[in-house]
Amino acid sequence: MYMKIRVISTKDDIDNLNENEEMIHLTFRPSNKDLFSIVNKSPNIKAVQVPSSYMRSLSKSAKMFLDLRK
């Protein structure tokens, strides 16, 4: 079995997420609000992939939020 990764290219794409999404790849640096919106729209999310160049610039609170959500 394979998992489908949903690619989110813009902040506007977050509105089009459905609640069954499990894996998301972001092509932009998400704000704290963006991450909260993603988790609210897709509560069963298992992974949020962020490019390493953007990961270094995420806020501490965003990183802690992702860590808490495992």
C-alpha positions as CSV (number, residue, x, y, z in Angstrom):
1,M,0.0,0.0,0.0
2,Y,1.2,3.5,-0.7
3,M,0.4,6.9,0.8
4,K,-0.5,9.8,-1.4
5,I,1.4,13.0,-0.7
6,R,-0.6,16.2,-1.2
7,V,1.5,19.1,-2.5
8,I,0.5,22.5,-1.2
9,S,2.0,25.3,-3.4
10,T,0.3,28.3,-2.0
11,K,-1.5,29.4,1.2
12,D,-4.7,29.4,-0.8
13,D,-4.4,25.7,-1.4
14,I,-4.8,25.1,2.4
15,D,-8.5,25.9,1.9
16,N,-8.9,23.0,-0.5
17,L,-7.6,20.3,1.9
18,N,-10.0,17.6,2.9
19,E,-10.1,16.0,6.3
20,N,-8.7,12.7,5.0
21,E,-5.3,14.1,4.0
22,E,-2.5,12.2,5.8
23,M,0.7,13.5,4.2
24,I,1.4,17.1,3.0
25,H,4.4,18.6,1.3
26,L,4.6,22.4,1.5
27,T,6.5,24.3,-1.2
28,F,6.4,27.6,0.8
29,R,7.5,28.6,4.3
30,P,4.4,28.2,6.4
31,S,3.5,30.6,9.1
32,N,2.2,29.5,12.5
33,K,-1.3,30.3,11.2
34,D,-0.8,28.1,8.1
35,L,0.2,25.1,10.2
36,F,-2.7,25.6,12.6
37,S,-5.1,25.8,9.6
38,I,-3.6,22.6,8.0
39,V,-4.1,20.7,11.2
40,N,-7.6,22.0,11.7
41,K,-8.6,21.1,8.1
42,S,-6.9,17.7,8.2
43,P,-7.0,16.4,11.8
44,N,-5.7,12.9,10.7
45,I,-2.5,14.3,9.3
46,K,0.5,12.1,9.9
47,A,3.3,14.1,8.2
48,V,4.0,17.7,7.0
49,Q,7.1,17.8,4.8
50,V,8.8,21.2,4.7
51,P,12.0,21.8,2.6
52,S,15.0,22.0,4.9
53,S,15.8,25.6,3.7
54,Y,12.3,26.6,5.1
55,M,12.6,24.4,8.1
56,R,15.6,26.4,9.4
57,S,13.5,29.6,9.2
58,L,10.4,28.3,11.0
59,S,9.6,30.0,14.3
60,K,10.3,28.1,17.5
61,S,6.6,27.9,18.3
62,A,5.9,26.4,14.9
63,K,8.6,23.7,15.4
64,M,7.3,23.0,18.9
65,F,3.7,22.7,17.6
66,L,4.9,20.2,14.9
67,D,6.8,18.3,17.6
68,L,3.8,18.1,19.9
69,R,1.7,16.8,17.0
70,K,4.4,14.2,16.3
